[in-house]
Amino acid sequence: MTTTYDLIVIGAGAVGENVADYATRSGLKVALVEAELVGGECSYWACMPSKALLMSSTALDAAKAVGGAREAVTGELDVQAVLNRRDSFTSNWDDSSQADWVSSAGIDLIRGHAVITGVKEVTIDGTVYTATHAVAAVTGSAALLPDIPGLLDAKPWTSREATSVKVVPSSILIVGGGVVAAEMATAYQQLGAKVTLVARSGLLGGQEPFAGELVGESLGELGVDLRLGQSPTSVLRTEHGLVETTLDDGSVVVTDEILVATGRVPRTGDLGVENVGLTPGEWLEVDDTLLVHGTDWLYAVGDVNHRALLTHQGKYQARAAGEVIAARALGKPVQAEPWGAHVATADHAAVPQVTFTSPEVASIGLTADAAAKQGIDLKVVDYDLAALAGSSLKSDTYKGQARIVVDESRKVLVGATFVGPEVSDLLHAATVAVVAEVPIDRLWHAVPSYPTVSEIWLRLLDAYGRPE
Ligand SMILES: Cc1cc2nc3c(=O)[nH]c(=O)nc-3n(C[C@H](O)[C@H](O)[C@H](O)COP(=O)(O)OP(=O)(O)OC[C@H]3O[C@@H](n4cnc5c(N)ncnc54)[C@H](O)[C@@H]3O)c2cc1C
């Protein structure tokens, strides 16, 4: 049995798979270790099942928003069919096809729990493995469970239970105001549950304020009981199996289940990082080549490094990490200058993100507030997305908003946010503009087709002002 590899990758989520693949394609012998399911959180308990729970009602809403189609919608959402479709996306939580892919890519899959037991040494269920060049920790993150009296005894749901639900509860209290909370509130309310959402501050903090406002308005219209500016003070699972949650205004909310979506913690608690001088339970801090500070052999990629907790950004880091580990191992040149092949520069200023609520929120780069805090000489341009021929054709009741943030000293976009139905498809144009630092003057020559929602670009530029 082989126990020596050029690279040992711990964690076969979407990101770990990519680190292993890029390193293998670059000529290294790689082992990929997984304690649960190959494919990780995104495939089985996060991106895919959560979006599958949302998409059927999104499609129904889109049809109901267009006269002619609306009249043809005579039935209700088929909840069991939605759950069955979700099951097909998770392959019924069977990872054999992903495991087959790992073997076909020439990577050795080792099933088991990995512990770092020394420099370049990993022990998996009692067997010691050695990495000649590097170890990559790609162990992801788990739901944070806040310290609320009674919460743990009440057996709260996390995103795992929420995305793998078999029977939709008749009522659910969701704690949190971020992406997972807002998406699950949308999904569960549309699947027929009575949702109460409790969030300490507004919704979607960190995004442009109008994003959380529009999503909150729509959740209210859907029937979600929004309790913003409040927190749970205690939780009790009663003898009848119900959950009684007391809020800090003294009110008590009684529901079938409670879902906690208040953030993430790194999966480094049982990874053995203390054996190499790091602190268990902390995020692994890295440089732009994804190398953990203070080491020359340990890399941390994806959620576990806390740079951007998103699958696409983790996969982007994975390409840089897989290839830089190979370059260093094989004595090849390393391209570590900003925007070079071996660094994840975009993590700092160009992270695209979509929140699949109704309306969707799609954003890239800096908000106006974040840009101001960085001392950027900025100009903010807002435009009503409903005031376009393309959006009025798409929906008879279109509501939406767009904003760009321009760095006036360089005349380039540093941020953009779109809120509205299907705006996720507008995002990549903005990402290209931010990453490529396309001058505003040149953007005028990127002509959007008529009549599409992309015409928002023309309107935003008009509102910004013609070049002198
Ligand atoms: C509800 C929800 C919805 C989301 N939706 C989206 C979305 O739409 N788009 C998006 O981009 N992002 C989304 N995300 C974020 C996305 O899921 C994560 O960013 C992504 O899964 C991170 O991938 P990863 O490979 O770093 O970690 P993970 O997918 O968590 O994989 C880590 C793997 O490491 C394994 N592991 C951990 N420790 C060990 C060990 N010691 N030994 C062996 N194996 C180990 C784990 O079992 C796991 O399989 C969502 C997150 C949540 C919670």
The ligand as a Gaussian input file, in Angstrom:
#p B3LYP/6-31G(d) Opt

LIG

0 1
 C      -26.984000      26.348000       2.909000
 C      -25.775000      26.807000       2.129000
 C      -25.928000      27.194000       0.817000
 C      -24.825000      27.585000       0.072000
 N      -25.027000      27.976000      -1.219000
 C      -23.983000      28.355000      -1.963000
 C      -24.155000      28.739000      -3.319000
 O      -25.271000      28.751000      -3.848000
 N      -23.053000      29.098000      -4.025000
 C      -21.808000      29.104000      -3.471000
 O      -20.863000      29.451000      -4.164000
 N      -21.617000      28.746000      -2.187000
 C      -22.660000      28.364000      -1.422000
 N      -22.457000      27.967000      -0.123000
 C      -21.073000      27.896000       0.391000
 C      -20.419000      26.597000      -0.073000
 O      -21.206000      25.495000       0.313000
 C      -19.019000      26.454000       0.513000
 O      -18.296000      27.633000       0.213000
 C      -18.293000      25.264000      -0.081000
 O      -18.983000      24.069000       0.187000
 C      -16.870000      25.179000       0.480000
 O      -16.209000      24.096000      -0.095000
 P      -14.960000      23.425000       0.649000
 O      -14.516000      22.341000      -0.297000
 O      -14.035000      24.451000       1.094000
 O      -15.586000      22.761000       1.952000
 P      -16.621000      21.554000       2.113000
 O      -17.556000      21.468000       0.987000
 O      -17.185000      21.711000       3.480000
 O      -15.711000      20.262000       2.064000
 C      -14.815000      19.936000       3.088000
 C      -14.713000      18.421000       3.171000
 O      -13.668000      18.076000       4.071000
 C      -14.065000      16.920000       4.785000
 N      -13.281000      16.888000       6.028000
 C      -13.275000      17.817000       7.010000
 N      -12.351000      17.478000       7.956000
 C      -11.777000      16.319000       7.535000
 C      -10.762000      15.482000       8.062000
 N      -10.128000      15.812000       9.193000
 N      -10.426000      14.359000       7.387000
 C      -11.058000      14.046000       6.220000
 N      -12.016000      14.808000       5.659000
 C      -12.370000      15.935000       6.313000
 C      -15.549000      17.130000       5.019000
 O      -16.185000      15.894000       5.279000
 C      -15.982000      17.772000       3.705000
 O      -16.438000      16.804000       2.775000
 C      -23.543000      27.591000       0.654000
 C      -23.371000      27.208000       1.990000
 C      -24.467000      26.819000       2.723000
 C      -24.278000      26.381000       4.155000

